[in-house]
Amino acid sequence: MPVVLVVDDEPLVRRVVHRVLDKAGHDVLLATSGTEALDLLRGGQPVDLIVSDVMMDDMVGPRFVAQAREICPDARVLFMSGETPENLPEVGLDKTRTAFLEKPFAREAFLEQVQTLLADRV
C-alpha cells in the first residue's frame, strides 16, 4: 500500500486531504510543517509520495522537498497552492517527478494526480 506524506500548515487542508487519501486506500502520514515532515523522514519512515503546500510558515515547499529528497530520493511530489505556478517563480518548482495542483481542487483531480505520480514510480 502506498505511503503518502501530507505536509500543510492549514489544519482543514490536512484533514480533507487525509480523508480523501485514506478512503482511496493509502497509508497517510501528516505533518504541520516542513521541519516536522523532515523529522518523520529522518526517523526512517519511507514514503512513496509527498503532498506538500508550496507556501508554509517555516519554509517553502520546494526547499522542504529538496531536503526530503536527500533522505528519500525516489519520492514523488505533488505540490498544492492557492497561487498558480506562474505566480510562484521565486520558489523554483522542480518538475522532476513532481506535479502541481492549484487550490481549491476537486477530489477527482487530486486523486488523478496522486495515481499518475504513483504509477510513475521507478
Backbone as ProteinMPNN parsed JSONL, in Angstrom:
{"seq_chain_A": "MPVVLVVDDEPLVRRVVHRVLDKAGHDVLLATSGTEALDLLRGGQPVDLIVSDVMMDDMVGPRFVAQAREICPDARVLFMSGETPENLPEVGLDKTRTAFLEKPFAREAFLEQVQTLLADRV", "coords_chain_A": {"N_chain_A": [[0.84, -1.166, 0.0], [0.658, 2.192, -0.923], [2.494, 4.817, 0.685], [1.733, 7.993, 1.781], [2.881, 11.195, 2.441], [1.586, 13.997, 3.877], [1.969, 17.411, 3.893], [1.165, 20.31, 5.293], [0.386, 23.509, 6.526], [-2.146, 24.259, 7.187], [-4.815, 23.232, 9.098], [-7.421, 22.369, 8.219], [-7.027, 21.752, 5.504], [-5.17, 19.657, 5.753], [-6.798, 17.742, 7.067], [-8.877, 17.257, 5.174], [-7.441, 16.359, 2.895], [-6.212, 14.122, 4.03], [-8.475, 12.525, 4.608], [-9.491, 12.02, 2.0], [-7.338, 10.634, 0.807], [-7.099, 8.442, 2.561], [-9.592, 7.16, 2.226], [-9.189, 6.344, -0.356], [-7.468, 4.305, -0.017], [-4.815, 4.623, 0.794], [-1.908, 4.67, 2.912], [-1.473, 7.185, 5.239], [0.545, 9.833, 6.324], [0.866, 12.641, 8.435], [1.987, 16.017, 8.558], [2.65, 19.148, 10.062], [4.389, 21.025, 9.219], [7.333, 21.771, 7.227], [9.619, 21.2, 8.672], [8.708, 19.374, 10.646], [7.925, 17.294, 8.955], [10.389, 16.572, 7.801], [11.646, 15.564, 10.069], [10.087, 13.257, 10.489], [10.792, 11.8, 8.191], [13.555, 11.526, 8.589], [13.456, 9.823, 10.703], [13.243, 7.39, 9.559], [10.964, 6.691, 8.201], [9.648, 5.441, 5.334], [8.422, 6.897, 2.302], [6.182, 7.053, -0.457], [4.988, 9.086, -1.835], [4.941, 12.603, -1.588], [2.806, 15.056, -0.536], [2.608, 18.368, -0.669], [2.148, 21.645, 0.598], [2.938, 24.701, -1.059], [3.638, 27.188, 0.049], [4.621, 27.587, 3.244], [4.728, 28.196, 6.817], [7.28, 27.721, 7.983], [9.116, 27.057, 5.947], [9.516, 27.208, 2.366], [7.732, 25.0, 0.193], [9.258, 23.787, -2.021], [11.9, 24.021, -1.036], [11.742, 22.438, 1.253], [11.157, 19.973, -0.028], [13.498, 19.563, -1.526], [15.305, 19.013, 0.545], [14.009, 16.794, 1.631], [14.241, 14.942, -0.424], [16.9, 14.305, -0.27], [16.894, 12.511, 1.754], [14.924, 10.696, 1.036], [15.109, 9.806, -1.876], [13.578, 8.782, -4.037], [10.976, 9.571, -3.788], [7.891, 10.762, -5.015], [6.321, 13.91, -5.833], [3.649, 16.032, -5.055], [2.757, 19.206, -5.368], [0.765, 21.687, -3.773], [-1.113, 24.682, -4.014], [-2.578, 27.877, -3.371], [-1.935, 29.713, -5.189], [-1.113, 30.236, -8.657], [1.304, 28.384, -10.648], [2.748, 30.201, -12.195], [2.725, 32.487, -10.687], [4.473, 31.895, -8.723], [7.302, 31.997, -9.174], [9.617, 32.487, -7.706], [9.987, 30.425, -5.924], [10.962, 28.261, -7.229], [9.882, 25.741, -8.523], [10.463, 22.37, -8.965], [10.322, 20.243, -11.715], [10.823, 17.556, -11.907], [9.67, 14.38, -11.402], [7.44, 15.471, -10.253], [4.366, 17.16, -9.611], [1.802, 19.711, -9.913], [-0.896, 21.234, -8.263], [-3.548, 23.437, -8.229], [-5.097, 25.102, -5.533], [-8.465, 25.944, -4.767], [-9.199, 22.461, -5.283], [-10.765, 19.799, -7.119], [-11.833, 16.704, -5.727], [-11.582, 14.471, -7.457], [-9.715, 15.394, -9.367], [-7.499, 15.71, -7.745], [-7.049, 13.038, -6.839], [-6.521, 11.857, -9.288], [-4.061, 13.051, -9.996], [-2.494, 12.049, -7.901], [-2.608, 9.248, -8.408], [-1.4, 9.181, -10.955], [1.208, 10.056, -10.381], [2.024, 8.062, -8.575], [1.864, 5.791, -10.195], [3.954, 6.228, -11.827], [6.198, 5.498, -10.483], [9.54, 4.356, -10.102]], "CA_chain_A": [[0.0, 0.0, 0.0], [1.491, 3.396, -0.973], [2.528, 5.71, 1.832], [1.702, 9.381, 1.35], [3.151, 12.177, 3.479], [0.891, 15.247, 3.61], [2.615, 18.492, 4.63], [0.436, 21.559, 5.093], [0.216, 24.188, 7.805], [-3.574, 24.524, 7.403], [-5.453, 22.023, 9.631], [-8.537, 21.917, 7.39], [-6.468, 21.123, 4.302], [-4.623, 18.35, 6.156], [-7.904, 16.808, 7.346], [-9.575, 16.899, 3.928], [-6.536, 15.543, 2.077], [-6.078, 12.837, 4.726], [-9.71, 11.764, 4.417], [-9.563, 11.588, 0.597], [-6.313, 9.606, 0.584], [-7.45, 7.274, 3.367], [-10.7, 6.47, 1.546], [-8.657, 5.766, -1.591], [-6.671, 3.133, 0.339], [-3.41, 4.939, 1.03], [-1.435, 4.956, 4.262], [-1.237, 8.627, 5.244], [1.26, 10.474, 7.419], [0.578, 14.07, 8.428], [2.949, 16.923, 9.177], [2.158, 20.522, 10.061], [5.439, 21.902, 8.695], [8.443, 21.093, 6.576], [10.512, 20.708, 9.716], [8.107, 18.165, 11.217], [7.975, 16.247, 7.928], [11.778, 16.104, 7.705], [11.885, 14.726, 11.248], [9.466, 11.953, 10.2], [11.615, 11.107, 7.2], [14.84, 11.175, 9.223], [13.16, 8.706, 11.595], [13.254, 6.162, 8.782], [9.661, 6.422, 7.594], [9.687, 5.54, 3.869], [7.212, 7.422, 1.672], [6.122, 6.944, -1.909], [4.525, 10.357, -2.373], [4.837, 13.742, -0.687], [1.839, 16.076, -0.939], [3.084, 19.499, 0.119], [1.81, 23.029, 0.291], [4.112, 25.422, -1.549], [3.997, 28.249, 0.994], [4.374, 27.212, 4.628], [5.304, 29.143, 7.76], [8.692, 27.516, 8.313], [9.943, 27.02, 4.737], [8.717, 26.979, 1.164], [7.648, 23.591, -0.163], [10.387, 23.283, -2.808], [13.08, 23.882, -0.166], [11.482, 21.232, 2.038], [11.269, 18.795, -0.891], [14.916, 19.354, -1.838], [15.89, 18.342, 1.709], [13.357, 15.487, 1.765], [14.783, 14.031, -1.447], [18.204, 13.828, 0.192], [16.588, 11.394, 2.641], [14.023, 9.776, 0.336], [15.302, 10.307, -3.241], [12.622, 8.293, -5.032], [9.615, 10.048, -3.511], [7.215, 11.648, -5.953], [5.853, 15.098, -5.113], [2.507, 16.8, -5.545], [2.653, 20.498, -4.701], [-0.546, 22.338, -3.771], [-1.024, 26.087, -3.642], [-3.651, 28.772, -3.777], [-1.376, 30.516, -6.272], [-0.749, 29.499, -9.867], [2.763, 28.243, -10.731], [3.32, 31.411, -12.786], [2.849, 33.475, -9.62], [5.399, 31.376, -7.721], [8.607, 31.703, -9.78], [10.709, 32.603, -6.753], [10.177, 29.212, -5.125], [11.692, 27.291, -8.047], [9.251, 24.426, -8.566], [11.177, 21.353, -9.726], [9.353, 19.447, -12.472], [11.227, 16.164, -11.919], [8.834, 13.521, -10.542], [6.673, 16.447, -9.495], [3.172, 17.742, -10.238], [1.29, 20.88, -9.217], [-2.351, 21.331, -8.264], [-3.964, 24.708, -7.654], [-6.21, 25.054, -4.589], [-9.103, 24.682, -4.37], [-9.241, 21.468, -6.349], [-11.779, 18.749, -6.991], [-11.354, 15.414, -5.22], [-11.217, 13.624, -8.595], [-8.475, 15.914, -9.955], [-6.449, 15.393, -6.782], [-6.76, 11.599, -6.895], [-5.908, 11.567, -10.598], [-2.649, 13.426, -9.9], [-1.858, 11.088, -6.999], [-2.459, 7.985, -9.115], [-0.419, 9.361, -12.023], [2.539, 10.104, -9.783], [2.361, 6.751, -8.006], [2.04, 4.849, -11.301], [5.224, 6.571, -12.46], [7.319, 5.112, -9.614], [10.573, 3.517, -10.741]], "C_chain_A": [[0.9, 1.249, 0.0], [1.367, 4.248, 0.29], [2.648, 7.14, 1.31], [1.919, 10.286, 2.567], [2.509, 13.495, 3.065], [1.491, 16.323, 4.518], [1.887, 19.796, 4.308], [0.22, 22.194, 6.459], [-1.235, 24.555, 8.103], [-4.27, 23.24, 7.876], [-6.595, 21.497, 8.759], [-8.041, 21.214, 6.138], [-5.912, 19.752, 4.649], [-5.729, 17.332, 6.366], [-8.588, 16.335, 6.065], [-8.699, 15.988, 3.069], [-6.346, 14.169, 2.711], [-7.297, 11.956, 4.466], [-9.802, 11.205, 2.99], [-8.563, 10.462, 0.334], [-6.628, 8.324, 1.339], [-8.565, 6.47, 2.695], [-10.252, 5.817, 0.248], [-7.699, 4.607, -1.31], [-5.193, 3.385, 0.56], [-3.126, 5.043, 2.522], [-1.018, 6.42, 4.256], [-0.512, 9.05, 6.511], [0.999, 11.966, 7.3], [1.678, 14.847, 9.128], [2.429, 18.344, 9.028], [3.169, 21.508, 9.477], [6.497, 21.08, 7.969], [9.399, 20.484, 7.583], [9.99, 19.415, 10.332], [8.175, 17.003, 10.223], [9.395, 15.698, 7.775], [12.134, 15.227, 8.893], [11.287, 13.336, 11.055], [10.337, 11.149, 9.25], [12.956, 10.673, 7.789], [14.673, 10.009, 10.195], [13.053, 7.376, 10.868], [11.939, 5.812, 8.132], [9.753, 6.557, 6.071], [8.359, 6.077, 3.339], [7.324, 7.273, 0.161], [5.789, 8.282, -2.551], [4.479, 11.397, -1.264], [3.839, 14.712, -1.295], [2.124, 17.282, -0.053], [2.513, 20.82, -0.362], [3.089, 23.713, -0.196], [4.582, 26.446, -0.525], [3.607, 27.824, 2.407], [5.094, 28.197, 5.541], [6.812, 28.978, 7.93], [9.624, 27.464, 7.107], [9.041, 26.803, 3.53], [8.804, 25.502, 0.796], [8.825, 23.074, -0.976], [11.674, 23.129, -1.989], [12.94, 22.635, 0.7], [11.708, 19.982, 1.187], [12.718, 18.518, -1.276], [15.607, 18.626, -0.685], [15.308, 16.946, 1.884], [13.933, 14.483, 0.771], [16.204, 13.589, -1.137], [18.02, 12.59, 1.062], [15.842, 10.295, 1.885], [14.031, 10.156, -1.157], [14.265, 9.871, -4.271], [11.197, 8.785, -4.826], [9.13, 10.955, -4.634], [6.628, 12.793, -5.14], [4.661, 15.721, -5.829], [2.442, 18.079, -4.722], [1.234, 21.012, -4.825], [-0.332, 23.797, -3.39], [-2.261, 26.832, -4.094], [-3.21, 29.706, -4.887], [-1.111, 29.637, -7.487], [0.766, 29.386, -9.931], [3.433, 29.5, -11.302], [3.532, 32.497, -11.738], [3.835, 33.049, -8.537], [6.811, 31.15, -8.27], [9.753, 31.718, -8.775], [10.924, 31.34, -5.934], [10.822, 28.094, -5.931], [11.102, 25.902, -8.052], [10.016, 23.488, -9.499], [10.166, 20.454, -10.413], [9.691, 17.951, -12.483], [10.41, 15.356, -10.914], [7.904, 14.354, -9.675], [5.475, 16.925, -10.298], [2.7, 18.899, -9.366], [-0.223, 20.903, -9.355], [-2.74, 22.626, -7.553], [-5.162, 24.498, -6.735], [-7.213, 26.141, -4.962], [-9.162, 23.736, -5.564], [-10.328, 20.444, -6.056], [-11.107, 17.463, -6.515], [-10.838, 14.534, -6.36], [-9.903, 14.074, -9.226], [-7.288, 15.592, -9.052], [-6.056, 13.923, -6.882], [-6.133, 11.194, -8.219], [-4.423, 11.9, -10.571], [-1.882, 12.434, -9.015], [-1.601, 9.78, -7.726], [-1.417, 8.061, -10.236], [0.991, 9.342, -11.462], [2.943, 8.75, -9.222], [2.577, 5.699, -9.089], [3.387, 5.039, -11.972], [6.43, 6.194, -11.595], [8.258, 4.182, -10.352], [10.715, 2.217, -9.98]], "O_chain_A": [[1.803, 1.355, 0.829], [0.292, 4.378, 0.876], [3.532, 7.459, 0.515], [1.234, 10.161, 3.582], [2.848, 14.05, 2.02], [1.521, 16.178, 5.74], [1.982, 20.317, 3.197], [-0.09, 21.505, 7.431], [-1.523, 25.107, 9.165], [-4.313, 22.259, 7.133], [-6.718, 20.285, 8.583], [-8.588, 20.18, 5.754], [-6.151, 18.786, 3.925], [-5.627, 16.194, 5.906], [-8.845, 15.142, 5.899], [-9.166, 14.962, 2.574], [-6.322, 13.16, 2.007], [-7.159, 10.777, 4.14], [-10.154, 10.04, 2.804], [-8.904, 9.456, -0.289], [-6.44, 7.231, 0.804], [-8.486, 5.245, 2.607], [-10.86, 4.847, -0.204], [-7.176, 3.993, -2.24], [-4.395, 2.449, 0.516], [-3.987, 5.451, 3.301], [-0.289, 6.852, 3.363], [-0.897, 8.681, 7.621], [0.918, 12.499, 6.193], [2.228, 14.414, 10.141], [1.845, 18.702, 8.005], [2.853, 22.678, 9.264], [6.544, 19.856, 8.086], [9.923, 19.39, 7.377], [10.751, 18.465, 10.519], [8.45, 15.866, 10.606], [9.579, 14.488, 7.636], [12.856, 14.242, 8.735], [11.913, 12.34, 11.419], [10.588, 9.965, 9.473], [13.431, 9.572, 7.512], [15.632, 9.291, 10.479], [12.801, 6.345, 11.492], [11.808, 4.73, 7.559], [9.918, 7.666, 5.564], [7.296, 5.747, 3.866], [8.409, 7.356, -0.414], [6.237, 8.585, -3.657], [4.039, 11.118, -0.149], [4.002, 15.143, -2.437], [1.913, 17.236, 1.159], [2.41, 21.078, -1.562], [4.191, 23.343, 0.211], [5.778, 26.563, -0.26], [2.424, 27.714, 2.731], [5.965, 28.944, 5.095], [7.542, 29.965, 8.012], [10.804, 27.792, 7.229], [7.935, 26.278, 3.657], [9.811, 24.841, 1.051], [9.355, 22.01, -0.656], [12.45, 22.203, -2.227], [13.891, 21.871, 0.865], [12.37, 19.041, 1.625], [13.126, 17.358, -1.345], [16.408, 17.721, -0.916], [16.027, 16.015, 2.244], [14.092, 13.307, 1.095], [16.669, 12.593, -1.69], [18.89, 11.721, 1.103], [16.106, 9.109, 2.079], [13.075, 10.756, -1.647], [14.098, 10.543, -5.289], [10.307, 8.451, -5.608], [9.869, 11.804, -5.132], [6.453, 12.683, -3.926], [4.671, 15.907, -7.046], [2.117, 18.05, -3.535], [0.574, 20.808, -5.844], [0.516, 24.115, -2.556], [-2.907, 26.461, -5.074], [-4.033, 30.417, -5.464], [-0.907, 28.43, -7.354], [1.462, 30.206, -9.331], [4.562, 29.822, -10.931], [4.421, 33.335, -11.884], [4.014, 33.757, -7.546], [7.465, 30.189, -7.865], [10.756, 31.032, -8.973], [11.97, 31.205, -5.298], [11.196, 27.07, -5.359], [11.765, 24.958, -7.62], [10.191, 23.783, -10.681], [9.246, 19.953, -9.768], [8.918, 17.156, -13.019], [10.457, 15.623, -9.714], [7.613, 14.007, -8.53], [5.555, 17.076, -11.517], [3.139, 19.05, -8.226], [-0.766, 20.627, -10.425], [-2.319, 22.88, -6.424], [-6.12, 23.813, -7.093], [-6.797, 27.195, -5.445], [-9.174, 24.172, -6.716], [-10.748, 20.253, -4.914], [-9.96, 17.18, -6.861], [-9.776, 13.923, -6.241], [-9.069, 13.242, -9.583], [-6.208, 15.246, -9.53], [-4.875, 13.597, -6.996], [-5.303, 10.286, -8.264], [-3.606, 11.123, -11.066], [-0.765, 12.033, -9.342], [-0.49, 9.253, -7.671], [-0.648, 7.123, -10.441], [1.872, 8.68, -12.012], [4.091, 8.335, -9.378], [3.4, 4.8, -8.913], [3.905, 4.123, -12.612], [7.563, 6.533, -11.937], [7.828, 3.328, -11.128], [11.529, 1.37, -10.351]]}, "name": "protein", "num_of_chains": 1, "seq": "MPVVLVVDDEPLVRRVVHRVLDKAGHDVLLATSGTEALDLLRGGQPVDLIVSDVMMDDMVGPRFVAQAREICPDARVLFMSGETPENLPEVGLDKTRTAFLEKPFAREAFLEQVQTLLADRV"}
